[in-house]
Amino acid sequence: MKRSIFYLSILFSLILSSCSAPLDAGKINLENWKADRYGCKGLRIQDLEELEAIKNTFLGADNQAIIKTFGRPDRVDLMDKSQSFFFYFLEPSKECEGVEIEKEPLRVLFRLNAISKVSEVTITNLNP
């Protein structure tokens, strides 16, 4: 009896920990953010200052919390078995229709470790 209660409590705690809620994104307009796939509309760049101020608050968040907060990433790169990157473009990318790209667009990179937790947040024009 005690053993089954123990296992049920472990199962219950695992279920609770697997549910991710959206993160606090400060003053970032998440409705605009999600509507601006690949940065084509220029809405995400308006929140650059706020994003720079709060980017480190996302460290340790899991991949599902990032997706619930910012929407589906514009691009995902799997580097190896131990890390991946979520890309969100702040400036128009090559995926935008009618936009000629002269330089690499500004983007937010969320580096995720082997257990899908954010280990680094970078705002850059460079690819990882």
N, C-alpha and C positions, 0 to 999 in steps of 0.2 A: 504494500500500500504506500509506504513512504517513498519507495523507489519510483512508483508511477507518478506520484505528486512531484517529485524532483524532475522527472523527465518532462512532465507537462509544463512546469515552470520554465524550464530551459527552452522548450518549443515556443511557448508564449513570448519569451523575451526575444527570441530570434525573429519571430514574426513582427514584433513591434520595431525592432531595429532595422528590418529590411524595408520599411515604409519610409520614403523620403518626402519631406515637405519642401515647398519652394523656399528659397533663401531670401533673406532681407537684402534687397538690391538698392537700398538708400533711395535717392531721388531719381534713379534711372527710370525712364518711361518704358516699362516692359511691353506695353501694348504696341508702341512704335517699334521697339526693338524686334519683336516677333514678326511684325509686318514688313520688316526691311531685310528680307533674305538677300544674302551676298552683299549687303550695303548699297544696293542699287538706288534706293530712294534718298540716301543721305540723312536718314533719321537717326541712325546709331551714333554717328560722329558727334551729334549734338550733346550726347551724354559722356563724352570723352573725359572731361574734367572730373566728374563724379566717379566714373569708373576707375580712374587713376587713384583717386582718394580712398576707395574702398576695396580695391582688388585683393588685398591680402586677407580680407575677411572671408574669402572663399576657400582659403587653404584648409584642407582636411575634409571638405565637403565631398560627397560621393557623386558619381556621374549622373545618377538619376535626379538628384537635387539640382544639378546644373541644368539638365534638360527641362525640368519642371519650371525653373526660373527663367531661363533665356530661350527656351524652345530648342528645337532640333538644331544641332550644329550645322554650319554651312559646309564643313568638311571635317572628316575624321581621318587621322593618320595613325596607323598602327606601326610603331617603330620596331618593336620586338615583343617578346612575351612579357616583358616587364613594364612597358609604358606605352601610352597612346596620347594623342593630342586632339582636343576639340578646337576647331577654328571658328571664329565669328568675325566676319569682315566688317570693319568700320567704314571703309571707303569702298566705292564700287570695284568689284572684282571682274575677272574676265568672263564670268558667268552672266554678267549683266548685258542685256541687249542694247545695241547702239552705243556702247561705251568703248572708247579706245584707251587701252591701258599703256601708259608710258613708263610707269614704275610699279613695283610691287605695292599693292594696297596695304594700308594700315589694318591690322587685325589684332584680335585678342586671342591668345593661346592659353588654353587650360591644359597643363601637363598632368596626366593621370598616371599613378603608379600601378603596380601589379594588382592591387586590391581595389582599383577604380576610385581612389581618393585623389583629390587635387593636391599636387605637391608643388606647383608653381603656376603663377599667373603672369603673363607677359603681354605687353602691348608693343607691337613691333611691325616692321615691314619685312622682316627676314623670315625664311622658312626654318623649321627646326633642323 
